Amino acid sequence: MDYWLSLARGPLFTMTFLFVVLALLRLVVIHIIAINMTWKRTRDHNIVVKDVARWVFEWAFPIKHFSQARAAFSVISFLWHIGLILVPVFFASHLLLWERGLGVRLPDILKMSKHTADALTIVTVGLTVVMFLFRALSRESRALSGPIDYALLALLAVPFITGFLAVHAKINPLPYNATMLIHVLSAELIFVLMPFTKLAHAALFPFGRISTYIYWRFPEGSGERIAHEIFGEKVKV
């Protein structure tokens, strides 16, 4: 078990991390090229950077854009994303890995304490269950969800659950090394799947917002003309 854990923490982690960075960078470059090509085709080239930045920020913290019809789901989804980001990135033990790998000392203010990480982990796992139920029980969400969506939700919970159990030996039914092996391998599987699934929006989110901002600057009536070209003149837009 020690050998497999060492392998997962060492070469396998390095390979999967480099893979996800390079794969997501490729997607970012593709999006930037697409945005540039779209911008060249728009009639209005007067793009105000401040307006674009505000547009991206408003969607990153979408208080104004919460759906009134599904307000509970919107709030839960927002809080769930916060937990997904903060614990993996800022938990003190995770930042220690960055310090060892980069050979730098990160400010202590960035390091999330064990108690804070515990609380956020419990909340995130609980919200993951709620998100799963929302998808399964809501007719609208169920219509938009496939098996991969449910599988990803389950997979995202695994590193949180195993990480929590690893630091709470009294409630952990598994040996520490086995728990850590599952913890590391599940995170690495997420790395591998991220560029090919909806998880890619972790890197592509701002570019998606920017492209939407630019798409709305097409000449008036473009949507109708495109629909007519695809579906015929009789289509109603």
ZADO-1210 file (C-alpha; in nm, 4 decimals, padded with zeros to 6 digits):
<atoms>
<atom x="00.0000" y="00.0000" z="00.0000" code="MET" pos="1"/>
<atom x="00.2873" y="00.2357" z="00.0792" code="ASP" pos="2"/>
<atom x="00.4263" y="00.1844" z="-00.2704" code="TYR" pos="3"/>
<atom x="00.0956" y="00.2640" z="-00.4420" code="TRP" pos="4"/>
<atom x="00.0380" y="00.5694" z="-00.2269" code="LEU" pos="5"/>
<atom x="00.3894" y="00.6940" z="-00.3014" code="SER" pos="6"/>
<atom x="00.3293" y="00.6371" z="-00.6722" code="LEU" pos="7"/>
<atom x="-00.0061" y="00.8195" z="-00.6613" code="ALA" pos="8"/>
<atom x="00.1358" y="01.1136" z="-00.4673" code="ARG" pos="9"/>
<atom x="00.4478" y="01.1371" z="-00.6826" code="GLY" pos="10"/>
<atom x="00.4746" y="01.0574" z="-01.0556" code="PRO" pos="11"/>
<atom x="00.1020" y="00.9977" z="-01.1112" code="LEU" pos="12"/>
<atom x="00.0056" y="01.3260" z="-00.9483" code="PHE" pos="13"/>
<atom x="00.2672" y="01.5137" z="-01.1503" code="THR" pos="14"/>
<atom x="00.1484" y="01.3594" z="-01.4779" code="MET" pos="15"/>
<atom x="-00.2231" y="01.4168" z="-01.4168" code="THR" pos="16"/>
<atom x="-00.1666" y="01.7716" z="-01.2926" code="PHE" pos="17"/>
<atom x="00.0442" y="01.8617" z="-01.5968" code="LEU" pos="18"/>
<atom x="-00.2172" y="01.6986" z="-01.8170" code="PHE" pos="19"/>
<atom x="-00.5065" y="01.9026" z="-01.6778" code="VAL" pos="20"/>
<atom x="-00.3075" y="02.2273" z="-01.6932" code="VAL" pos="21"/>
<atom x="-00.2024" y="02.1744" z="-02.0555" code="LEU" pos="22"/>
<atom x="-00.5442" y="02.0441" z="-02.1640" code="ALA" pos="23"/>
<atom x="-00.7283" y="02.3357" z="-02.0054" code="LEU" pos="24"/>
<atom x="-00.4731" y="02.5790" z="-02.1492" code="LEU" pos="25"/>
<atom x="-00.5493" y="02.4339" z="-02.4941" code="ARG" pos="26"/>
<atom x="-00.9210" y="02.4942" z="-02.4410" code="LEU" pos="27"/>
<atom x="-00.8540" y="02.8483" z="-02.3226" code="VAL" pos="28"/>
<atom x="-00.6485" y="02.9214" z="-02.6352" code="VAL" pos="29"/>
<atom x="-00.9256" y="02.7789" z="-02.8555" code="ILE" pos="30"/>
<atom x="-01.1822" y="02.9991" z="-02.6814" code="HIS" pos="31"/>
<atom x="-00.9653" y="03.3082" z="-02.7155" code="ILE" pos="32"/>
<atom x="-00.9236" y="03.2432" z="-03.0887" code="ILE" pos="33"/>
<atom x="-01.2997" y="03.1902" z="-03.1273" code="ALA" pos="34"/>
<atom x="-01.3751" y="03.5094" z="-02.9332" code="ILE" pos="35"/>
<atom x="-01.1323" y="03.7057" z="-03.1505" code="ASN" pos="36"/>
<atom x="-01.2879" y="03.5686" z="-03.4714" code="MET" pos="37"/>
<atom x="-01.6362" y="03.6521" z="-03.3437" code="THR" pos="38"/>
<atom x="-01.5334" y="04.0028" z="-03.2440" code="TRP" pos="39"/>
<atom x="-01.3983" y="04.0652" z="-03.5950" code="LYS" pos="40"/>
<atom x="-01.7410" y="03.9736" z="-03.7394" code="ARG" pos="41"/>
<atom x="-01.9412" y="04.2028" z="-03.5120" code="THR" pos="42"/>
<atom x="-02.0539" y="04.5425" z="-03.6323" code="ARG" pos="43"/>
<atom x="-01.9748" y="04.7156" z="-03.3028" code="ASP" pos="44"/>
<atom x="-01.6040" y="04.6824" z="-03.2226" code="HIS" pos="45"/>
<atom x="-01.6166" y="04.9282" z="-02.9350" code="ASN" pos="46"/>
<atom x="-01.5576" y="04.6843" z="-02.6489" code="ILE" pos="47"/>
<atom x="-01.5176" y="04.8557" z="-02.3106" code="VAL" pos="48"/>
<atom x="-01.2846" y="04.6436" z="-02.0972" code="VAL" pos="49"/>
<atom x="-01.4365" y="04.7783" z="-01.7763" code="LYS" pos="50"/>
<atom x="-01.7841" y="04.6708" z="-01.8877" code="ASP" pos="51"/>
<atom x="-01.6591" y="04.3241" z="-01.9798" code="VAL" pos="52"/>
<atom x="-01.4839" y="04.2885" z="-01.6422" code="ALA" pos="53"/>
<atom x="-01.7998" y="04.3961" z="-01.4599" code="ARG" pos="54"/>
<atom x="-02.0067" y="04.1504" z="-01.6667" code="TRP" pos="55"/>
<atom x="-01.7733" y="03.8605" z="-01.5748" code="VAL" pos="56"/>
<atom x="-01.7646" y="03.9637" z="-01.2065" code="PHE" pos="57"/>
<atom x="-02.1439" y="03.9855" z="-01.1858" code="GLU" pos="58"/>
<atom x="-02.1746" y="03.6310" z="-01.3163" code="TRP" pos="59"/>
<atom x="-01.8957" y="03.5039" z="-01.0890" code="ALA" pos="60"/>
<atom x="-02.1030" y="03.6331" z="-00.7967" code="PHE" pos="61"/>
<atom x="-02.4472" y="03.6044" z="-00.9580" code="PRO" pos="62"/>
<atom x="-02.6640" y="03.7620" z="-00.6892" code="ILE" pos="63"/>
<atom x="-02.8504" y="03.9626" z="-00.9546" code="LYS" pos="64"/>
<atom x="-02.8919" y="03.6602" z="-01.1788" code="HIS" pos="65"/>
<atom x="-03.0402" y="03.4129" z="-00.9316" code="PHE" pos="66"/>
<atom x="-03.3463" y="03.2528" z="-01.0843" code="SER" pos="67"/>
<atom x="-03.6555" y="03.3572" z="-00.8905" code="GLN" pos="68"/>
<atom x="-03.8309" y="03.0406" z="-01.0026" code="ALA" pos="69"/>
<atom x="-03.5467" y="02.8286" z="-00.8641" code="ARG" pos="70"/>
<atom x="-03.4022" y="03.0576" z="-00.5989" code="ALA" pos="71"/>
<atom x="-03.3170" y="02.7747" z="-00.3579" code="ALA" pos="72"/>
<atom x="-03.1295" y="02.5824" z="-00.6262" code="PHE" pos="73"/>
<atom x="-02.9402" y="02.8973" z="-00.7326" code="SER" pos="74"/>
<atom x="-02.8235" y="02.9714" z="-00.3763" code="VAL" pos="75"/>
<atom x="-02.7299" y="02.6086" z="-00.3063" code="ILE" pos="76"/>
<atom x="-02.5384" y="02.5821" z="-00.6334" code="SER" pos="77"/>
<atom x="-02.3469" y="02.9039" z="-00.5569" code="PHE" pos="78"/>
<atom x="-02.2503" y="02.7898" z="-00.2044" code="LEU" pos="79"/>
<atom x="-02.1580" y="02.4459" z="-00.3357" code="TRP" pos="80"/>
<atom x="-01.9152" y="02.5955" z="-00.5872" code="HIS" pos="81"/>
<atom x="-01.7530" y="02.8025" z="-00.3114" code="ILE" pos="82"/>
<atom x="-01.6806" y="02.4887" z="-00.1100" code="GLY" pos="83"/>
<atom x="-01.5511" y="02.3041" z="-00.4155" code="LEU" pos="84"/>
<atom x="-01.2976" y="02.5788" z="-00.4773" code="ILE" pos="85"/>
<atom x="-01.1874" y="02.6915" z="-00.1315" code="LEU" pos="86"/>
<atom x="-01.1124" y="02.3598" z="00.0382" code="VAL" pos="87"/>
<atom x="-00.8941" y="02.2018" z="-00.2354" code="PRO" pos="88"/>
<atom x="-00.7059" y="02.5240" z="-00.3013" code="VAL" pos="89"/>
<atom x="-00.6607" y="02.6812" z="00.0433" code="PHE" pos="90"/>
<atom x="-00.6564" y="02.3953" z="00.2950" code="PHE" pos="91"/>
<atom x="-00.3245" y="02.4250" z="00.4779" code="ALA" pos="92"/>
<atom x="-00.2125" y="02.0679" z="00.3984" code="SER" pos="93"/>
<atom x="-00.2760" y="02.1260" z="00.0277" code="HIS" pos="94"/>
<atom x="-00.0854" y="02.4543" z="00.0265" code="LEU" pos="95"/>
<atom x="00.2036" y="02.2712" z="00.1927" code="LEU" pos="96"/>
<atom x="00.2274" y="02.0566" z="-00.1201" code="LEU" pos="97"/>
<atom x="00.2510" y="02.3730" z="-00.3299" code="TRP" pos="98"/>
<atom x="00.5269" y="02.5047" z="-00.1052" code="GLU" pos="99"/>
<atom x="00.7253" y="02.1823" z="-00.1386" code="ARG" pos="100"/>
<atom x="00.6756" y="02.1647" z="-00.5141" code="GLY" pos="101"/>
<atom x="00.7497" y="02.5297" z="-00.5866" code="LEU" pos="102"/>
<atom x="01.0097" y="02.5824" z="-00.3161" code="GLY" pos="103"/>
<atom x="00.8390" y="02.8961" z="-00.1881" code="VAL" pos="104"/>
<atom x="00.6793" y="03.0042" z="00.1371" code="ARG" pos="105"/>
<atom x="00.3155" y="03.1060" z="00.0991" code="LEU" pos="106"/>
<atom x="00.1592" y="03.3627" z="00.3353" code="PRO" pos="107"/>
<atom x="-00.0066" y="03.2066" z="00.6391" code="ASP" pos="108"/>
<atom x="-00.3191" y="03.4144" z="00.5755" code="ILE" pos="109"/>
<atom x="-00.3900" y="03.1977" z="00.2709" code="LEU" pos="110"/>
<atom x="-00.3837" y="02.8746" z="00.4708" code="LYS" pos="111"/>
<atom x="-00.7235" y="02.7452" z="00.5759" code="MET" pos="112"/>
<atom x="-00.7293" y="02.5947" z="00.9238" code="SER" pos="113"/>
<atom x="-00.8374" y="02.2356" z="00.9893" code="LYS" pos="114"/>
<atom x="-01.1563" y="02.3461" z="01.1673" code="HIS" pos="115"/>
<atom x="-01.2593" y="02.5736" z="00.8809" code="THR" pos="116"/>
<atom x="-01.1799" y="02.3011" z="00.6272" code="ALA" pos="117"/>
<atom x="-01.3831" y="02.0501" z="00.8305" code="ASP" pos="118"/>
<atom x="-01.6854" y="02.2791" z="00.8374" code="ALA" pos="119"/>
<atom x="-01.6653" y="02.3600" z="00.4662" code="LEU" pos="120"/>
<atom x="-01.6130" y="01.9939" z="00.3801" code="THR" pos="121"/>
<atom x="-01.9263" y="01.8876" z="00.5687" code="ILE" pos="122"/>
<atom x="-02.1266" y="02.1670" z="00.4045" code="VAL" pos="123"/>
<atom x="-01.9927" y="02.0820" z="00.0577" code="THR" pos="124"/>
<atom x="-02.0673" y="01.7099" z="00.0903" code="VAL" pos="125"/>
<atom x="-02.4148" y="01.7891" z="00.2193" code="GLY" pos="126"/>
<atom x="-02.4795" y="02.0290" z="-00.0677" code="LEU" pos="127"/>
<atom x="-02.3516" y="01.7695" z="-00.3139" code="THR" pos="128"/>
<atom x="-02.6227" y="01.5329" z="-00.1923" code="VAL" pos="129"/>
<atom x="-02.8793" y="01.8115" z="-00.2275" code="VAL" pos="130"/>
<atom x="-02.7571" y="01.8898" z="-00.5810" code="MET" pos="131"/>
<atom x="-02.7844" y="01.5219" z="-00.6698" code="PHE" pos="132"/>
<atom x="-03.1423" y="01.5106" z="-00.5417" code="LEU" pos="133"/>
<atom x="-03.2291" y="01.8317" z="-00.7266" code="PHE" pos="134"/>
<atom x="-03.1137" y="01.6742" z="-01.0517" code="ARG" pos="135"/>
<atom x="-03.2951" y="01.3486" z="-00.9833" code="ALA" pos="136"/>
<atom x="-03.6247" y="01.4924" z="-00.8561" code="LEU" pos="137"/>
<atom x="-03.6670" y="01.8138" z="-01.0562" code="SER" pos="138"/>
<atom x="-03.8260" y="01.7512" z="-01.3935" code="ARG" pos="139"/>
<atom x="-03.6430" y="02.0441" z="-01.5537" code="GLU" pos="140"/>
<atom x="-03.3024" y="01.9388" z="-01.4179" code="SER" pos="141"/>
<atom x="-03.3620" y="01.5734" z="-01.4953" code="ARG" pos="142"/>
<atom x="-03.4342" y="01.6590" z="-01.8589" code="ALA" pos="143"/>
<atom x="-03.0954" y="01.8317" z="-01.8861" code="LEU" pos="144"/>
<atom x="-02.8973" y="01.5702" z="-01.6937" code="SER" pos="145"/>
<atom x="-02.7279" y="01.2581" z="-01.8225" code="GLY" pos="146"/>
<atom x="-02.5510" y="00.9736" z="-01.6410" code="PRO" pos="147"/>
<atom x="-02.2216" y="01.1629" z="-01.6533" code="ILE" pos="148"/>
<atom x="-02.3729" y="01.4515" z="-01.4530" code="ASP" pos="149"/>
<atom x="-02.4722" y="01.2213" z="-01.1676" code="TYR" pos="150"/>
<atom x="-02.1389" y="01.0379" z="-01.1854" code="ALA" pos="151"/>
<atom x="-01.9435" y="01.3643" z="-01.1649" code="LEU" pos="152"/>
<atom x="-02.1385" y="01.4767" z="-00.8592" code="LEU" pos="153"/>
<atom x="-02.0584" y="01.1486" z="-00.6863" code="ALA" pos="154"/>
<atom x="-01.6940" y="01.1665" z="-00.7905" code="LEU" pos="155"/>
<atom x="-01.6531" y="01.5236" z="-00.6644" code="LEU" pos="156"/>
<atom x="-01.7708" y="01.4154" z="-00.3203" code="ALA" pos="157"/>
<atom x="-01.5110" y="01.1377" z="-00.2898" code="VAL" pos="158"/>
<atom x="-01.1996" y="01.3546" z="-00.2250" code="PRO" pos="159"/>
<atom x="-01.3923" y="01.5566" z="00.0334" code="PHE" pos="160"/>
<atom x="-01.5208" y="01.2508" z="00.2183" code="ILE" pos="161"/>
<atom x="-01.1876" y="01.0668" z="00.2128" code="THR" pos="162"/>
<atom x="-00.9951" y="01.3806" z="00.3058" code="GLY" pos="163"/>
<atom x="-01.2237" y="01.4321" z="00.6039" code="PHE" pos="164"/>
<atom x="-01.1882" y="01.0688" z="00.7127" code="LEU" pos="165"/>
<atom x="-00.8094" y="01.0812" z="00.6727" code="ALA" pos="166"/>
<atom x="-00.7772" y="01.3537" z="00.9364" code="VAL" pos="167"/>
<atom x="-01.0399" y="01.2020" z="01.1671" code="HIS" pos="168"/>
<atom x="-00.8976" y="00.8573" z="01.2406" code="ALA" pos="169"/>
<atom x="-01.1533" y="00.7804" z="01.5123" code="LYS" pos="170"/>
<atom x="-01.4421" y="00.7715" z="01.2647" code="ILE" pos="171"/>
<atom x="-01.2464" y="00.6317" z="00.9699" code="ASN" pos="172"/>
<atom x="-01.3353" y="00.2657" z="00.9001" code="PRO" pos="173"/>
<atom x="-01.0397" y="00.2292" z="00.6617" code="LEU" pos="174"/>
<atom x="-00.6633" y="00.2325" z="00.7220" code="PRO" pos="175"/>
<atom x="-00.5063" y="00.5744" z="00.6741" code="TYR" pos="176"/>
<atom x="-00.3009" y="00.4780" z="00.3688" code="ASN" pos="177"/>
<atom x="-00.6011" y="00.3224" z="00.1945" code="ALA" pos="178"/>
<atom x="-00.8063" y="00.6340" z="00.2622" code="THR" pos="179"/>
<atom x="-00.5327" y="00.8601" z="00.1301" code="MET" pos="180"/>
<atom x="-00.4868" y="00.6436" z="-00.1784" code="LEU" pos="181"/>
<atom x="-00.8569" y="00.6799" z="-00.2633" code="ILE" pos="182"/>
<atom x="-00.8346" y="01.0515" z="-00.1848" code="HIS" pos="183"/>
<atom x="-00.5423" y="01.1118" z="-00.4192" code="VAL" pos="184"/>
<atom x="-00.6610" y="00.8832" z="-00.7003" code="LEU" pos="185"/>
<atom x="-01.0104" y="01.0367" z="-00.7021" code="SER" pos="186"/>
<atom x="-00.8594" y="01.3851" z="-00.7284" code="ALA" pos="187"/>
<atom x="-00.6371" y="01.2684" z="-01.0138" code="GLU" pos="188"/>
<atom x="-00.9354" y="01.1152" z="-01.1914" code="LEU" pos="189"/>
<atom x="-01.1062" y="01.4537" z="-01.1660" code="ILE" pos="190"/>
<atom x="-00.7958" y="01.6098" z="-01.3237" code="PHE" pos="191"/>
<atom x="-00.8153" y="01.3680" z="-01.6169" code="VAL" pos="192"/>
<atom x="-01.1899" y="01.4143" z="-01.6723" code="LEU" pos="193"/>
<atom x="-01.1980" y="01.7902" z="-01.6276" code="MET" pos="194"/>
<atom x="-01.1028" y="01.8963" z="-01.9840" code="PRO" pos="195"/>
<atom x="-01.3637" y="01.6631" z="-02.1367" code="PHE" pos="196"/>
<atom x="-01.6641" y="01.7372" z="-01.9144" code="THR" pos="197"/>
<atom x="-01.8615" y="02.0263" z="-01.7697" code="LYS" pos="198"/>
<atom x="-01.5872" y="02.0567" z="-01.5078" code="LEU" pos="199"/>
<atom x="-01.3858" y="02.2465" z="-01.7688" code="ALA" pos="200"/>
<atom x="-01.5903" y="02.5567" z="-01.6873" code="HIS" pos="201"/>
<atom x="-01.3637" y="02.5944" z="-01.3840" code="ALA" pos="202"/>
<atom x="-01.1128" y="02.7414" z="-01.6312" code="ALA" pos="203"/>
<atom x="-01.3433" y="02.8473" z="-01.9148" code="LEU" pos="204"/>
<atom x="-01.6025" y="03.0378" z="-01.7135" code="PHE" pos="205"/>
<atom x="-01.4696" y="03.3917" z="-01.7759" code="PRO" pos="206"/>
<atom x="-01.4202" y="03.3227" z="-02.1458" code="PHE" pos="207"/>
<atom x="-01.7755" y="03.1940" z="-02.1748" code="GLY" pos="208"/>
<atom x="-01.9023" y="03.5174" z="-02.0210" code="ARG" pos="209"/>
<atom x="-01.6826" y="03.7279" z="-02.2514" code="ILE" pos="210"/>
<atom x="-01.8014" y="03.5410" z="-02.5600" code="SER" pos="211"/>
<atom x="-02.1641" y="03.5904" z="-02.4549" code="THR" pos="212"/>
<atom x="-02.0990" y="03.9623" z="-02.4122" code="TYR" pos="213"/>
<atom x="-01.9586" y="03.9807" z="-02.7657" code="ILE" pos="214"/>
<atom x="-02.2245" y="03.7602" z="-02.9259" code="TYR" pos="215"/>
<atom x="-02.4925" y="04.0060" z="-02.8197" code="TRP" pos="216"/>
<atom x="-02.3171" y="04.2683" z="-03.0311" code="ARG" pos="217"/>
<atom x="-02.3974" y="04.0985" z="-03.3600" code="PHE" pos="218"/>
<atom x="-02.5982" y="04.3166" z="-03.6025" code="PRO" pos="219"/>
<atom x="-02.9683" y="04.3397" z="-03.5272" code="GLU" pos="220"/>
<atom x="-03.1672" y="04.0542" z="-03.6793" code="GLY" pos="221"/>
<atom x="-02.8694" y="03.8155" z="-03.6992" code="SER" pos="222"/>
<atom x="-03.0464" y="03.5558" z="-03.4845" code="GLY" pos="223"/>
<atom x="-03.3500" y="03.5516" z="-03.7103" code="GLU" pos="224"/>
<atom x="-03.1392" y="03.5204" z="-04.0247" code="ARG" pos="225"/>
<atom x="-02.9347" y="03.2349" z="-03.8791" code="ILE" pos="226"/>
<atom x="-03.2520" y="03.0499" z="-03.7731" code="ALA" pos="227"/>
<atom x="-03.4005" y="03.0954" z="-04.1193" code="HIS" pos="228"/>
<atom x="-03.0850" y="02.9608" z="-04.2818" code="GLU" pos="229"/>
<atom x="-03.0912" y="02.6519" z="-04.0627" code="ILE" pos="230"/>
<atom x="-03.4627" y="02.5785" z="-04.0376" code="PHE" pos="231"/>
<atom x="-03.6151" y="02.7602" z="-04.3342" code="GLY" pos="232"/>
<atom x="-03.8083" y="03.0821" z="-04.3836" code="GLU" pos="233"/>
<atom x="-04.1218" y="02.9548" z="-04.2076" code="LYS" pos="234"/>
<atom x="-03.9525" y="02.9159" z="-03.8702" code="VAL" pos="235"/>
<atom x="-04.0760" y="03.1449" z="-03.5928" code="LYS" pos="236"/>
<atom x="-03.8074" y="03.3067" z="-03.3783" code="VAL" pos="237"/>
</atoms>
